[in-house]
């Protein structure tokens, strides 16, 4: 998934810092979105996946206007848990962030508290 950093994506805008560069919370949201997309083929009708753990290192500042490509590799599956290796690379090919994100496959209705 390709994203362009805007003023709304900065640490200043999100309150996670005082510099106008890609905020870690926005970067993690982009990485989670990549895992949602990658998990979709593994989720049966009536199900969904929910994020449960994030282990990401944000390694490089990325300024407004720069492109960031976010990827999630096919997951390691352990029961209902899906573990994705995620990466973010900037337009010059430099690694911006890397890590793992876990999601768990759940029954959507039961998760939302619907009738058992």
RANORHU-V341508 format. One record per pair of residues at least 6 apart in sequence whose C-alpha atoms are under 7 Angstrom apart, sorted by the first residue. I is the first residue (numbers start at 1). GAP is how many residues later the second one is. Records with the same first field share a line. If there is no record, write none. Layout:
# RANORHU-V341508
I=GAP  GAP
This chain:
# RANORHU-V341508
1=33  68  69  70
2=65  66  67  68
3=64  65  66
4=61  62  63  64
5=17  58  59  60  61  62
6=58  59
7=6  57
9=13  14  17
10=10  11  12  13
11=6  7  8  9  10  11  12
12=6  7  8
16=7
20=43
21=40  41  42  43
22=39  40  41
24=34
30=40
31=39  55
34=36  37  38
35=37  49
38=34  36
43=62
46=61  62
47=58  59  60  61
48=57  58  59  60
49=54  55  56  57
50=53  54  55
51=51  52  53
52=50  51  52
53=48  49
54=46  47  48
55=44  45  46
56=41  42  43  44
57=40  41  42
58=38  39  40
59=37  38
60=36
66=25
67=23  24
68=20  21  22  23
69=19  20  21
70=17  18  19
71=15  16  17
72=12  13  14  15
73=11  12  13
74=10
75=7  8  9
76=6  7  8
77=6
80=24  25
81=21  22  23  24
82=20  21  22
83=17  18  19  20
84=16  17  18
85=14  15  16
86=12  13  14
87=10  11  12
88=7  8  9  10
89=6  7
90=6
110=6
